[in-house]
Amino acid sequence: MYTYKIHLHREAEGGFTVSVPALPGCITYGEDIDEAIAMAKEAIALYIEELRERGEVIPDDSNTLEYAINLDLT
């Protein structure tokens, strides 16, 4: 089992662009959050399949910690 963090970016025209930091270039889009997550799962699976076919190492985020920091710089 692999673990991946995804970033969902709300687009001004609607919907969400999704990126997977551990997999460079793995980016997709969904009209809403549920669709964006489903599309991300599909994109990740295809990305991993390609890495396997090439015999490359499959990175994941299982050992990555993530924090959100809010700064008030006023």
CHARMM-style PDB file with segment names, atoms N, HN, CA, C and O in Angstrom:
ATOM      1  N   MET     1       0.847  -1.180   0.000  1.00  0.00      PROA
ATOM      2  CA  MET     1       0.000   0.000   0.000  1.00  0.00      PROA
ATOM      3  C   MET     1       0.892   1.243   0.000  1.00  0.00      PROA
ATOM      4  O   MET     1       1.903   1.306   0.700  1.00  0.00      PROA
ATOM      5  N   TYR     2       0.496   2.207  -0.790  1.00  0.00      PROA
ATOM      6  HN  TYR     2      -0.325   2.156  -1.358  1.00  0.00      PROA
ATOM      7  CA  TYR     2       1.222   3.465  -0.879  1.00  0.00      PROA
ATOM      8  C   TYR     2       0.363   4.589  -0.298  1.00  0.00      PROA
ATOM      9  O   TYR     2      -0.866   4.540  -0.344  1.00  0.00      PROA
ATOM     10  N   THR     3       1.034   5.593   0.244  1.00  0.00      PROA
ATOM     11  HN  THR     3       2.032   5.633   0.282  1.00  0.00      PROA
ATOM     12  CA  THR     3       0.353   6.748   0.836  1.00  0.00      PROA
ATOM     13  C   THR     3       0.775   7.991   0.077  1.00  0.00      PROA
ATOM     14  O   THR     3       1.962   8.217  -0.156  1.00  0.00      PROA
ATOM     15  N   TYR     4      -0.224   8.810  -0.315  1.00  0.00      PROA
ATOM     16  HN  TYR     4      -1.188   8.627  -0.126  1.00  0.00      PROA
ATOM     17  CA  TYR     4       0.074  10.043  -1.025  1.00  0.00      PROA
ATOM     18  C   TYR     4      -0.734  11.200  -0.468  1.00  0.00      PROA
ATOM     19  O   TYR     4      -1.928  11.072  -0.196  1.00  0.00      PROA
ATOM     20  N   LYS     5      -0.075  12.312  -0.304  1.00  0.00      PROA
ATOM     21  HN  LYS     5       0.894  12.416  -0.524  1.00  0.00      PROA
ATOM     22  CA  LYS     5      -0.746  13.558   0.044  1.00  0.00      PROA
ATOM     23  C   LYS     5      -1.119  14.223  -1.279  1.00  0.00      PROA
ATOM     24  O   LYS     5      -0.353  14.182  -2.241  1.00  0.00      PROA
ATOM     25  N   ILE     6      -2.284  14.825  -1.316  1.00  0.00      PROA
ATOM     26  HN  ILE     6      -2.906  14.858  -0.534  1.00  0.00      PROA
ATOM     27  CA  ILE     6      -2.689  15.558  -2.511  1.00  0.00      PROA
ATOM     28  C   ILE     6      -3.009  16.992  -2.110  1.00  0.00      PROA
ATOM     29  O   ILE     6      -3.440  17.252  -0.986  1.00  0.00      PROA
ATOM     30  N   HSD     7      -2.798  17.899  -3.020  1.00  0.00      PROA
ATOM     31  HN  HSD     7      -2.447  17.687  -3.933  1.00  0.00      PROA
ATOM     32  CA  HSD     7      -3.142  19.308  -2.822  1.00  0.00      PROA
ATOM     33  C   HSD     7      -4.270  19.650  -3.776  1.00  0.00      PROA
ATOM     34  O   HSD     7      -4.153  19.458  -4.986  1.00  0.00      PROA
ATOM     35  N   LEU     8      -5.363  20.158  -3.225  1.00  0.00      PROA
ATOM     36  HN  LEU     8      -5.458  20.314  -2.242  1.00  0.00      PROA
ATOM     37  CA  LEU     8      -6.493  20.596  -4.031  1.00  0.00      PROA
ATOM     38  C   LEU     8      -6.487  22.114  -4.067  1.00  0.00      PROA
ATOM     39  O   LEU     8      -6.498  22.770  -3.025  1.00  0.00      PROA
ATOM     40  N   HSD     9      -6.469  22.664  -5.268  1.00  0.00      PROA
ATOM     41  HN  HSD     9      -6.460  22.132  -6.114  1.00  0.00      PROA
ATOM     42  CA  HSD     9      -6.438  24.110  -5.464  1.00  0.00      PROA
ATOM     43  C   HSD     9      -7.741  24.532  -6.122  1.00  0.00      PROA
ATOM     44  O   HSD     9      -8.031  24.137  -7.252  1.00  0.00      PROA
ATOM     45  N   ARG    10      -8.532  25.343  -5.408  1.00  0.00      PROA
ATOM     46  HN  ARG    10      -8.297  25.665  -4.491  1.00  0.00      PROA
ATOM     47  CA  ARG    10      -9.801  25.825  -5.965  1.00  0.00      PROA
ATOM     48  C   ARG    10      -9.499  26.774  -7.124  1.00  0.00      PROA
ATOM     49  O   ARG    10      -8.710  27.708  -6.983  1.00  0.00      PROA
ATOM     50  N   GLU    11     -10.131  26.528  -8.260  1.00  0.00      PROA
ATOM     51  HN  GLU    11     -10.772  25.769  -8.375  1.00  0.00      PROA
ATOM     52  CA  GLU    11      -9.931  27.358  -9.442  1.00  0.00      PROA
ATOM     53  C   GLU    11     -10.972  28.471  -9.488  1.00  0.00      PROA
ATOM     54  O   GLU    11     -12.120  28.263  -9.097  1.00  0.00      PROA
ATOM     55  N   ALA    12     -10.580  29.642  -9.960  1.00  0.00      PROA
ATOM     56  HN  ALA    12      -9.647  29.811 -10.278  1.00  0.00      PROA
ATOM     57  CA  ALA    12     -11.476  30.798 -10.027  1.00  0.00      PROA
ATOM     58  C   ALA    12     -12.715  30.506 -10.877  1.00  0.00      PROA
ATOM     59  O   ALA    12     -13.807  30.981 -10.567  1.00  0.00      PROA
ATOM     60  N   GLU    13     -12.547  29.731 -11.938  1.00  0.00      PROA
ATOM     61  HN  GLU    13     -11.659  29.345 -12.190  1.00  0.00      PROA
ATOM     62  CA  GLU    13     -13.672  29.420 -12.814  1.00  0.00      PROA
ATOM     63  C   GLU    13     -14.489  28.221 -12.329  1.00  0.00      PROA
ATOM     64  O   GLU    13     -15.456  27.820 -12.977  1.00  0.00      PROA
ATOM     65  N   GLY    14     -14.098  27.654 -11.189  1.00  0.00      PROA
ATOM     66  HN  GLY    14     -13.313  27.979 -10.662  1.00  0.00      PROA
ATOM     67  CA  GLY    14     -14.795  26.510 -10.610  1.00  0.00      PROA
ATOM     68  C   GLY    14     -13.972  25.244 -10.682  1.00  0.00      PROA
ATOM     69  O   GLY    14     -13.068  25.116 -11.507  1.00  0.00      PROA
ATOM     70  N   GLY    15     -14.290  24.328  -9.824  1.00  0.00      PROA
ATOM     71  HN  GLY    15     -15.025  24.431  -9.153  1.00  0.00      PROA
ATOM     72  CA  GLY    15     -13.582  23.055  -9.804  1.00  0.00      PROA
ATOM     73  C   GLY    15     -12.271  23.134  -9.048  1.00  0.00      PROA
ATOM     74  O   GLY    15     -11.930  24.160  -8.459  1.00  0.00      PROA
ATOM     75  N   PHE    16     -11.548  22.033  -9.079  1.00  0.00      PROA
ATOM     76  HN  PHE    16     -11.825  21.200  -9.557  1.00  0.00      PROA
ATOM     77  CA  PHE    16     -10.306  21.911  -8.317  1.00  0.00      PROA
ATOM     78  C   PHE    16      -9.229  21.259  -9.158  1.00  0.00      PROA
ATOM     79  O   PHE    16      -9.460  20.233  -9.799  1.00  0.00      PROA
ATOM     80  N   THR    17      -8.057  21.856  -9.152  1.00  0.00      PROA
ATOM     81  HN  THR    17      -7.869  22.689  -8.632  1.00  0.00      PROA
ATOM     82  CA  THR    17      -6.875  21.216  -9.717  1.00  0.00      PROA
ATOM     83  C   THR    17      -6.202  20.467  -8.580  1.00  0.00      PROA
ATOM     84  O   THR    17      -6.072  20.988  -7.473  1.00  0.00      PROA
ATOM     85  N   VAL    18      -5.774  19.240  -8.860  1.00  0.00      PROA
ATOM     86  HN  VAL    18      -5.880  18.817  -9.760  1.00  0.00      PROA
ATOM     87  CA  VAL    18      -5.147  18.397  -7.845  1.00  0.00      PROA
ATOM     88  C   VAL    18      -3.724  18.081  -8.265  1.00  0.00      PROA
ATOM     89  O   VAL    18      -3.477  17.697  -9.408  1.00  0.00      PROA
ATOM     90  N   SER    19      -2.790  18.242  -7.337  1.00  0.00      PROA
ATOM     91  HN  SER    19      -2.991  18.554  -6.409  1.00  0.00      PROA
ATOM     92  CA  SER    19      -1.411  17.853  -7.592  1.00  0.00      PROA
ATOM     93  C   SER    19      -0.967  16.869  -6.518  1.00  0.00      PROA
ATOM     94  O   SER    19      -1.483  16.864  -5.400  1.00  0.00      PROA
ATOM     95  N   VAL    20       0.007  16.033  -6.887  1.00  0.00      PROA
ATOM     96  HN  VAL    20       0.426  16.037  -7.795  1.00  0.00      PROA
ATOM     97  CA  VAL    20       0.541  15.018  -5.982  1.00  0.00      PROA
ATOM     98  C   VAL    20       2.028  15.321  -5.833  1.00  0.00      PROA
ATOM     99  O   VAL    20       2.820  14.944  -6.696  1.00  0.00      PROA
ATOM    100  N   PRO    21       2.423  16.000  -4.746  1.00  0.00      PROA
ATOM    101  CA  PRO    21       3.814  16.433  -4.610  1.00  0.00      PROA
ATOM    102  C   PRO    21       4.861  15.319  -4.733  1.00  0.00      PROA
ATOM    103  O   PRO    21       5.946  15.558  -5.261  1.00  0.00      PROA
ATOM    104  N   ALA    22       4.559  14.129  -4.263  1.00  0.00      PROA
ATOM    105  HN  ALA    22       3.677  13.935  -3.834  1.00  0.00      PROA
ATOM    106  CA  ALA    22       5.535  13.032  -4.311  1.00  0.00      PROA
ATOM    107  C   ALA    22       5.730  12.490  -5.720  1.00  0.00      PROA
ATOM    108  O   ALA    22       6.699  11.777  -5.984  1.00  0.00      PROA
ATOM    109  N   LEU    23       4.808  12.825  -6.633  1.00  0.00      PROA
ATOM    110  HN  LEU    23       4.021  13.404  -6.418  1.00  0.00      PROA
ATOM    111  CA  LEU    23       4.864  12.336  -8.008  1.00  0.00      PROA
ATOM    112  C   LEU    23       4.901  13.525  -8.961  1.00  0.00      PROA
ATOM    113  O   LEU    23       3.851  13.984  -9.411  1.00  0.00      PROA
ATOM    114  N   PRO    24       6.086  14.027  -9.274  1.00  0.00      PROA
ATOM    115  CA  PRO    24       6.211  15.217 -10.119  1.00  0.00      PROA
ATOM    116  C   PRO    24       5.444  15.089 -11.432  1.00  0.00      PROA
ATOM    117  O   PRO    24       5.576  14.098 -12.151  1.00  0.00      PROA
ATOM    118  N   GLY    25       4.645  16.106 -11.728  1.00  0.00      PROA
ATOM    119  HN  GLY    25       4.537  16.910 -11.144  1.00  0.00      PROA
ATOM    120  CA  GLY    25       3.874  16.112 -12.956  1.00  0.00      PROA
ATOM    121  C   GLY    25       2.542  15.388 -12.866  1.00  0.00      PROA
ATOM    122  O   GLY    25       1.785  15.365 -13.837  1.00  0.00      PROA
ATOM    123  N   CYS    26       2.244  14.797 -11.716  1.00  0.00      PROA
ATOM    124  HN  CYS    26       2.859  14.815 -10.928  1.00  0.00      PROA
ATOM    125  CA  CYS    26       0.967  14.102 -11.540  1.00  0.00      PROA
ATOM    126  C   CYS    26      -0.071  15.139 -11.117  1.00  0.00      PROA
ATOM    127  O   CYS    26      -0.172  15.500  -9.944  1.00  0.00      PROA
ATOM    128  N   ILE    27      -0.832  15.604 -12.093  1.00  0.00      PROA
ATOM    129  HN  ILE    27      -0.750  15.311 -13.046  1.00  0.00      PROA
ATOM    130  CA  ILE    27      -1.808  16.683 -11.888  1.00  0.00      PROA
ATOM    131  C   ILE    27      -3.096  16.287 -12.599  1.00  0.00      PROA
ATOM    132  O   ILE    27      -3.061  15.726 -13.694  1.00  0.00      PROA
ATOM    133  N   THR    28      -4.235  16.581 -11.970  1.00  0.00      PROA
ATOM    134  HN  THR    28      -4.263  17.037 -11.081  1.00  0.00      PROA
ATOM    135  CA  THR    28      -5.527  16.297 -12.572  1.00  0.00      PROA
ATOM    136  C   THR    28      -6.529  17.352 -12.127  1.00  0.00      PROA
ATOM    137  O   THR    28      -6.162  18.325 -11.469  1.00  0.00      PROA
ATOM    138  N   TYR    29      -7.790  17.161 -12.484  1.00  0.00      PROA
ATOM    139  HN  TYR    29      -8.088  16.370 -13.019  1.00  0.00      PROA
ATOM    140  CA  TYR    29      -8.809  18.166 -12.223  1.00  0.00      PROA
ATOM    141  C   TYR    29     -10.142  17.481 -11.953  1.00  0.00      PROA
ATOM    142  O   TYR    29     -10.424  16.417 -12.505  1.00  0.00      PROA
ATOM    143  N   GLY    30     -10.958  18.093 -11.103  1.00  0.00      PROA
ATOM    144  HN  GLY    30     -10.729  18.957 -10.655  1.00  0.00      PROA
ATOM    145  CA  GLY    30     -12.317  17.621 -10.856  1.00  0.00      PROA
ATOM    146  C   GLY    30     -13.258  18.788 -10.672  1.00  0.00      PROA
ATOM    147  O   GLY    30     -12.858  19.843 -10.181  1.00  0.00      PROA
ATOM    148  N   GLU    31     -14.511  18.606 -11.063  1.00  0.00      PROA
ATOM    149  HN  GLU    31     -14.837  17.749 -11.462  1.00  0.00      PROA
ATOM    150  CA  GLU    31     -15.522  19.657 -10.943  1.00  0.00      PROA
ATOM    151  C   GLU    31     -15.866  19.971  -9.488  1.00  0.00      PROA
ATOM    152  O   GLU    31     -16.216  21.105  -9.159  1.00  0.00      PROA
ATOM    153  N   ASP    32     -15.763  18.953  -8.610  1.00  0.00      PROA
ATOM    154  HN  ASP    32     -15.478  18.032  -8.878  1.00  0.00      PROA
ATOM    155  CA  ASP    32     -16.005  19.148  -7.180  1.00  0.00      PROA
ATOM    156  C   ASP    32     -14.971  18.327  -6.413  1.00  0.00      PROA
ATOM    157  O   ASP    32     -14.166  17.622  -7.022  1.00  0.00      PROA
ATOM    158  N   ILE    33     -14.988  18.412  -5.083  1.00  0.00      PROA
ATOM    159  HN  ILE    33     -15.643  18.984  -4.589  1.00  0.00      PROA
ATOM    160  CA  ILE    33     -13.963  17.739  -4.288  1.00  0.00      PROA
ATOM    161  C   ILE    33     -13.997  16.231  -4.491  1.00  0.00      PROA
ATOM    162  O   ILE    33     -12.951  15.603  -4.655  1.00  0.00      PROA
ATOM    163  N   ASP    34     -15.189  15.645  -4.482  1.00  0.00      PROA
ATOM    164  HN  ASP    34     -16.039  16.155  -4.349  1.00  0.00      PROA
ATOM    165  CA  ASP    34     -15.276  14.189  -4.650  1.00  0.00      PROA
ATOM    166  C   ASP    34     -14.723  13.736  -5.998  1.00  0.00      PROA
ATOM    167  O   ASP    34     -13.987  12.752  -6.075  1.00  0.00      PROA
ATOM    168  N   GLU    35     -15.076  14.451  -7.048  1.00  0.00      PROA
ATOM    169  HN  GLU    35     -15.674  15.250  -6.986  1.00  0.00      PROA
ATOM    170  CA  GLU    35     -14.554  14.099  -8.369  1.00  0.00      PROA
ATOM    171  C   GLU    35     -13.048  14.325  -8.429  1.00  0.00      PROA
ATOM    172  O   GLU    35     -12.331  13.526  -9.032  1.00  0.00      PROA
ATOM    173  N   ALA    36     -12.558  15.394  -7.816  1.00  0.00      PROA
ATOM    174  HN  ALA    36     -13.140  16.043  -7.326  1.00  0.00      PROA
ATOM    175  CA  ALA    36     -11.125  15.680  -7.817  1.00  0.00      PROA
ATOM    176  C   ALA    36     -10.349  14.559  -7.129  1.00  0.00      PROA
ATOM    177  O   ALA    36      -9.292  14.147  -7.607  1.00  0.00      PROA
ATOM    178  N   ILE    37     -10.868  14.071  -6.017  1.00  0.00      PROA
ATOM    179  HN  ILE    37     -11.727  14.405  -5.628  1.00  0.00      PROA
ATOM    180  CA  ILE    37     -10.203  12.980  -5.298  1.00  0.00      PROA
ATOM    181  C   ILE    37     -10.229  11.701  -6.132  1.00  0.00      PROA
ATOM    182  O   ILE    37      -9.226  10.992  -6.214  1.00  0.00      PROA
ATOM    183  N   ALA    38     -11.367  11.406  -6.746  1.00  0.00      PROA
ATOM    184  HN  ALA    38     -12.182  11.982  -6.680  1.00  0.00      PROA
ATOM    185  CA  ALA    38     -11.467  10.217  -7.602  1.00  0.00      PROA
ATOM    186  C   ALA    38     -10.491  10.306  -8.770  1.00  0.00      PROA
ATOM    187  O   ALA    38      -9.836   9.322  -9.114  1.00  0.00      PROA
ATOM    188  N   MET    39     -10.397  11.479  -9.373  1.00  0.00      PROA
ATOM    189  HN  MET    39     -10.929  12.278  -9.093  1.00  0.00      PROA
ATOM    190  CA  MET    39      -9.470  11.672 -10.488  1.00  0.00      PROA
ATOM    191  C   MET    39      -8.023  11.535 -10.024  1.00  0.00      PROA
ATOM    192  O   MET    39      -7.181  11.003 -10.748  1.00  0.00      PROA
ATOM    193  N   ALA    40      -7.734  12.020  -8.802  1.00  0.00      PROA
ATOM    194  HN  ALA    40      -8.417  12.452  -8.214  1.00  0.00      PROA
ATOM    195  CA  ALA    40      -6.386  11.900  -8.256  1.00  0.00      PROA
ATOM    196  C   ALA    40      -6.012  10.432  -8.075  1.00  0.00      PROA
ATOM    197  O   ALA    40      -4.895  10.030  -8.402  1.00  0.00      PROA
ATOM    198  N   LYS    41      -6.941   9.630  -7.556  1.00  0.00      PROA
ATOM    199  HN  LYS    41      -7.848   9.956  -7.291  1.00  0.00      PROA
ATOM    200  CA  LYS    41      -6.672   8.194  -7.378  1.00  0.00      PROA
ATOM    201  C   LYS    41      -6.351   7.538  -8.717  1.00  0.00      PROA
ATOM    202  O   LYS    41      -5.430   6.727  -8.814  1.00  0.00      PROA
ATOM    203  N   GLU    42      -7.109   7.890  -9.739  1.00  0.00      PROA
ATOM    204  HN  GLU    42      -7.857   8.549  -9.661  1.00  0.00      PROA
ATOM    205  CA  GLU    42      -6.865   7.326 -11.067  1.00  0.00      PROA
ATOM    206  C   GLU    42      -5.516   7.777 -11.621  1.00  0.00      PROA
ATOM    207  O   GLU    42      -4.768   6.968 -12.171  1.00  0.00      PROA
ATOM    208  N   ALA    43      -5.205   9.064 -11.478  1.00  0.00      PROA
ATOM    209  HN  ALA    43      -5.813   9.721 -11.032  1.00  0.00      PROA
ATOM    210  CA  ALA    43      -3.938   9.590 -11.979  1.00  0.00      PROA
ATOM    211  C   ALA    43      -2.752   8.945 -11.259  1.00  0.00      PROA
ATOM    212  O   ALA    43      -1.747   8.613 -11.889  1.00  0.00      PROA
ATOM    213  N   ILE    44      -2.869   8.768  -9.945  1.00  0.00      PROA
ATOM    214  HN  ILE    44      -3.686   9.038  -9.434  1.00  0.00      PROA
ATOM    215  CA  ILE    44      -1.798   8.129  -9.170  1.00  0.00      PROA
ATOM    216  C   ILE    44      -1.601   6.690  -9.639  1.00  0.00      PROA
ATOM    217  O   ILE    44      -0.466   6.253  -9.833  1.00  0.00      PROA
ATOM    218  N   ALA    45      -2.692   5.951  -9.822  1.00  0.00      PROA
ATOM    219  HN  ALA    45      -3.614   6.306  -9.664  1.00  0.00      PROA
ATOM    220  CA  ALA    45      -2.589   4.555 -10.263  1.00  0.00      PROA
ATOM    221  C   ALA    45      -1.894   4.463 -11.625  1.00  0.00      PROA
ATOM    222  O   ALA    45      -1.048   3.592 -11.827  1.00  0.00      PROA
ATOM    223  N   LEU    46      -2.244   5.353 -12.560  1.00  0.00      PROA
ATOM    224  HN  LEU    46      -2.931   6.061 -12.396  1.00  0.00      PROA
ATOM    225  CA  LEU    46      -1.607   5.352 -13.877  1.00  0.00      PROA
ATOM    226  C   LEU    46      -0.132   5.726 -13.781  1.00  0.00      PROA
ATOM    227  O   LEU    46       0.704   5.153 -14.478  1.00  0.00      PROA
ATOM    228  N   TYR    47       0.183   6.681 -12.922  1.00  0.00      PROA
ATOM    229  HN  TYR    47      -0.497   7.146 -12.355  1.00  0.00      PROA
ATOM    230  CA  TYR    47       1.568   7.120 -12.728  1.00  0.00      PROA
ATOM    231  C   TYR    47       2.404   5.954 -12.207  1.00  0.00      PROA
ATOM    232  O   TYR    47       3.498   5.691 -12.708  1.00  0.00      PROA
ATOM    233  N   ILE    48       1.873   5.250 -11.184  1.00  0.00      PROA
ATOM    234  HN  ILE    48       0.985   5.464 -10.777  1.00  0.00      PROA
ATOM    235  CA  ILE    48       2.594   4.118 -10.597  1.00  0.00      PROA
ATOM    236  C   ILE    48       2.773   3.002 -11.626  1.00  0.00      PROA
ATOM    237  O   ILE    48       3.837   2.389 -11.706  1.00  0.00      PROA
ATOM    238  N   GLU    49       1.733   2.744 -12.409  1.00  0.00      PROA
ATOM    239  HN  GLU    49       0.868   3.242 -12.345  1.00  0.00      PROA
ATOM    240  CA  GLU    49       1.827   1.726 -13.457  1.00  0.00      PROA
ATOM    241  C   GLU    49       2.970   2.039 -14.416  1.00  0.00      PROA
ATOM    242  O   GLU    49       3.728   1.148 -14.799  1.00  0.00      PROA
ATOM    243  N   GLU    50       3.091   3.309 -14.802  1.00  0.00      PROA
ATOM    244  HN  GLU    50       2.476   4.033 -14.491  1.00  0.00      PROA
ATOM    245  CA  GLU    50       4.177   3.729 -15.701  1.00  0.00      PROA
ATOM    246  C   GLU    50       5.540   3.530 -15.053  1.00  0.00      PROA
ATOM    247  O   GLU    50       6.474   3.057 -15.700  1.00  0.00      PROA
ATOM    248  N   LEU    51       5.656   3.895 -13.764  1.00  0.00      PROA
ATOM    249  HN  LEU    51       4.897   4.279 -13.239  1.00  0.00      PROA
ATOM    250  CA  LEU    51       6.925   3.697 -13.061  1.00  0.00      PROA
ATOM    251  C   LEU    51       7.297   2.212 -13.013  1.00  0.00      PROA
ATOM    252  O   LEU    51       8.454   1.851 -13.228  1.00  0.00      PROA
ATOM    253  N   ARG    52       6.323   1.365 -12.736  1.00  0.00      PROA
ATOM    254  HN  ARG    52       5.383   1.658 -12.562  1.00  0.00      PROA
ATOM    255  CA  ARG    52       6.578  -0.089 -12.685  1.00  0.00      PROA
ATOM    256  C   ARG    52       7.052  -0.602 -14.031  1.00  0.00      PROA
ATOM    257  O   ARG    52       7.999  -1.385 -14.099  1.00  0.00      PROA
ATOM    258  N   GLU    53       6.403  -0.168 -15.103  1.00  0.00      PROA
ATOM    259  HN  GLU    53       5.633   0.469 -15.048  1.00  0.00      PROA
ATOM    260  CA  GLU    53       6.791  -0.609 -16.446  1.00  0.00      PROA
ATOM    261  C   GLU    53       8.228  -0.222 -16.769  1.00  0.00      PROA
ATOM    262  O   GLU    53       8.928  -0.948 -17.475  1.00  0.00      PROA
ATOM    263  N   ARG    54       8.664   0.916 -16.253  1.00  0.00      PROA
ATOM    264  HN  ARG    54       8.095   1.506 -15.680  1.00  0.00      PROA
ATOM    265  CA  ARG    54      10.034   1.388 -16.487  1.00  0.00      PROA
ATOM    266  C   ARG    54      11.032   0.792 -15.492  1.00  0.00      PROA
ATOM    267  O   ARG    54      12.241   0.962 -15.646  1.00  0.00      PROA
ATOM    268  N   GLY    55      10.525   0.095 -14.474  1.00  0.00      PROA
ATOM    269  HN  GLY    55       9.543  -0.043 -14.349  1.00  0.00      PROA
ATOM    270  CA  GLY    55      11.408  -0.478 -13.449  1.00  0.00      PROA
ATOM    271  C   GLY    55      11.965   0.566 -12.496  1.00  0.00      PROA
ATOM    272  O   GLY    55      13.022   0.366 -11.896  1.00  0.00      PROA
ATOM    273  N   GLU    56      11.252   1.685 -12.355  1.00  0.00      PROA
ATOM    274  HN  GLU    56      10.394   1.848 -12.842  1.00  0.00      PROA
ATOM    275  CA  GLU    56      11.710   2.773 -11.495  1.00  0.00      PROA
ATOM    276  C   GLU    56      11.175   2.625 -10.069  1.00  0.00      PROA
ATOM    277  O   GLU    56      10.198   1.915  -9.832  1.00  0.00      PROA
ATOM    278  N   VAL    57      11.816   3.290  -9.149  1.00  0.00      PROA
ATOM    279  HN  VAL    57      12.610   3.866  -9.343  1.00  0.00      PROA
ATOM    280  CA  VAL    57      11.387   3.305  -7.751  1.00  0.00      PROA
ATOM    281  C   VAL    57      10.059   4.045  -7.646  1.00  0.00      PROA
ATOM    282  O   VAL    57       9.849   5.055  -8.317  1.00  0.00      PROA
ATOM    283  N   ILE    58       9.169   3.542  -6.808  1.00  0.00      PROA
ATOM    284  HN  ILE    58       9.339   2.721  -6.262  1.00  0.00      PROA
ATOM    285  CA  ILE    58       7.866   4.167  -6.611  1.00  0.00      PROA
ATOM    286  C   ILE    58       7.896   4.935  -5.288  1.00  0.00      PROA
ATOM    287  O   ILE    58       7.862   4.328  -4.218  1.00  0.00      PROA
ATOM    288  N   PRO    59       7.960   6.274  -5.360  1.00  0.00      PROA
ATOM    289  CA  PRO    59       7.991   7.066  -4.126  1.00  0.00      PROA
ATOM    290  C   PRO    59       6.599   7.157  -3.504  1.00  0.00      PROA
ATOM    291  O   PRO    59       5.589   6.988  -4.187  1.00  0.00      PROA
ATOM    292  N   ASP    60       6.561   7.423  -2.213  1.00  0.00      PROA
ATOM    293  HN  ASP    60       7.382   7.560  -1.658  1.00  0.00      PROA
ATOM    294  CA  ASP    60       5.293   7.713  -1.559  1.00  0.00      PROA
ATOM    295  C   ASP    60       5.536   8.631  -0.371  1.00  0.00      PROA
ATOM    296  O   ASP    60       6.674   8.988  -0.070  1.00  0.00      PROA
ATOM    297  N   ASP    61       4.449   9.008   0.301  1.00  0.00      PROA
ATOM    298  HN  ASP    61       3.524   8.718   0.056  1.00  0.00      PROA
ATOM    299  CA  ASP    61       4.528   9.959   1.409  1.00  0.00      PROA
ATOM    300  C   ASP    61       4.398   9.308   2.784  1.00  0.00      PROA
ATOM    301  O   ASP    61       4.103   9.998   3.761  1.00  0.00      PROA
ATOM    302  N   SER    62       4.610   7.999   2.882  1.00  0.00      PROA
ATOM    303  HN  SER    62       4.849   7.439   2.089  1.00  0.00      PROA
ATOM    304  CA  SER    62       4.376   7.321   4.156  1.00  0.00      PROA
ATOM    305  C   SER    62       5.288   7.821   5.274  1.00  0.00      PROA
ATOM    306  O   SER    62       4.939   7.692   6.447  1.00  0.00      PROA
ATOM    307  N   ASN    63       6.434   8.381   4.944  1.00  0.00      PROA
ATOM    308  HN  ASN    63       6.717   8.486   3.991  1.00  0.00      PROA
ATOM    309  CA  ASN    63       7.343   8.894   5.970  1.00  0.00      PROA
ATOM    310  C   ASN    63       7.414  10.417   5.985  1.00  0.00      PROA
ATOM    311  O   ASN    63       8.355  10.995   6.530  1.00  0.00      PROA
ATOM    312  N   THR    64       6.425  11.057   5.390  1.00  0.00      PROA
ATOM    313  HN  THR    64       5.661  10.587   4.948  1.00  0.00      PROA
ATOM    314  CA  THR    64       6.408  12.512   5.305  1.00  0.00      PROA
ATOM    315  C   THR    64       5.411  13.089   6.298  1.00  0.00      PROA
ATOM    316  O   THR    64       4.268  12.638   6.375  1.00  0.00      PROA
ATOM    317  N   LEU    65       5.844  14.080   7.049  1.00  0.00      PROA
ATOM    318  HN  LEU    65       6.772  14.447   6.986  1.00  0.00      PROA
ATOM    319  CA  LEU    65       4.953  14.805   7.946  1.00  0.00      PROA
ATOM    320  C   LEU    65       4.573  16.112   7.269  1.00  0.00      PROA
ATOM    321  O   LEU    65       5.367  16.685   6.523  1.00  0.00      PROA
ATOM    322  N   GLU    66       3.374  16.576   7.526  1.00  0.00      PROA
ATOM    323  HN  GLU    66       2.730  16.110   8.132  1.00  0.00      PROA
ATOM    324  CA  GLU    66       2.929  17.820   6.911  1.00  0.00      PROA
ATOM    325  C   GLU    66       2.230  18.684   7.952  1.00  0.00      PROA
ATOM    326  O   GLU    66       1.420  18.200   8.743  1.00  0.00      PROA
ATOM    327  N   TYR    67       2.551  19.931   7.936  1.00  0.00      PROA
ATOM    328  HN  TYR    67       3.209  20.324   7.294  1.00  0.00      PROA
ATOM    329  CA  TYR    67       1.958  20.903   8.851  1.00  0.00      PROA
ATOM    330  C   TYR    67       1.509  22.114   8.061  1.00  0.00      PROA
ATOM    331  O   TYR    67       2.092  22.448   7.029  1.00  0.00      PROA
ATOM    332  N   ALA    68       0.478  22.764   8.546  1.00  0.00      PROA
ATOM    333  HN  ALA    68       0.004  22.493   9.384  1.00  0.00      PROA
ATOM    334  CA  ALA    68       0.057  24.039   7.971  1.00  0.00      PROA
ATOM    335  C   ALA    68       0.414  25.117   8.985  1.00  0.00      PROA
ATOM    336  O   ALA    68       0.103  24.996  10.169  1.00  0.00      PROA
ATOM    337  N   ILE    69       1.060  26.156   8.518  1.00  0.00      PROA
ATOM    338  HN  ILE    69       1.312  26.255   7.555  1.00  0.00      PROA
ATOM    339  CA  ILE    69       1.490  27.239   9.393  1.00  0.00      PROA
ATOM    340  C   ILE    69       0.823  28.520   8.931  1.00  0.00      PROA
ATOM    341  O   ILE    69       0.898  28.876   7.755  1.00  0.00      PROA
ATOM    342  N   ASN    70       0.172  29.211   9.852  1.00  0.00      PROA
ATOM    343  HN  ASN    70       0.112  28.922  10.807  1.00  0.00      PROA
ATOM    344  CA  ASN    70      -0.433  30.505   9.567  1.00  0.00      PROA
ATOM    345  C   ASN    70       0.434  31.593  10.175  1.00  0.00      PROA
ATOM    346  O   ASN    70       0.787  31.525  11.353  1.00  0.00      PROA
ATOM    347  N   LEU    71       0.778  32.592   9.379  1.00  0.00      PROA
ATOM    348  HN  LEU    71       0.492  32.647   8.423  1.00  0.00      PROA
ATOM    349  CA  LEU    71       1.604  33.704   9.862  1.00  0.00      PROA
ATOM    350  C   LEU    71       0.831  35.008   9.736  1.00  0.00      PROA
ATOM    351  O   LEU    71       0.217  35.282   8.706  1.00  0.00      PROA
ATOM    352  N   ASP    72       0.868  35.791  10.777  1.00  0.00      PROA
ATOM    353  HN  ASP    72       1.366  35.567  11.614  1.00  0.00      PROA
ATOM    354  CA  ASP    72       0.284  37.131  10.743  1.00  0.00      PROA
ATOM    355  C   ASP    72       1.440  38.097  10.660  1.00  0.00      PROA
ATOM    356  O   ASP    72       2.090  38.366  11.670  1.00  0.00      PROA
ATOM    357  N   LEU    73       1.713  38.622   9.485  1.00  0.00      PROA
ATOM    358  HN  LEU    73       1.185  38.403   8.665  1.00  0.00      PROA
ATOM    359  CA  LEU    73       2.876  39.476   9.274  1.00  0.00      PROA
ATOM    360  C   LEU    73       2.530  40.958   9.251  1.00  0.00      PROA
ATOM    361  O   LEU    73       3.216  41.749   8.603  1.00  0.00      PROA
ATOM    362  N   THR    74       1.464  41.335   9.958  1.00  0.00      PROA
ATOM    363  HN  THR    74       0.907  40.693  10.485  1.00  0.00      PROA
ATOM    364  CA  THR    74       1.084  42.746   9.976  1.00  0.00      PROA
ATOM    365  C   THR    74       1.879  43.531  10.981  1.00  0.00      PROA
ATOM    366  OT1 THR    74       1.680  44.738  11.120  1.00  0.00      PROA
TER     367      THR     74
END
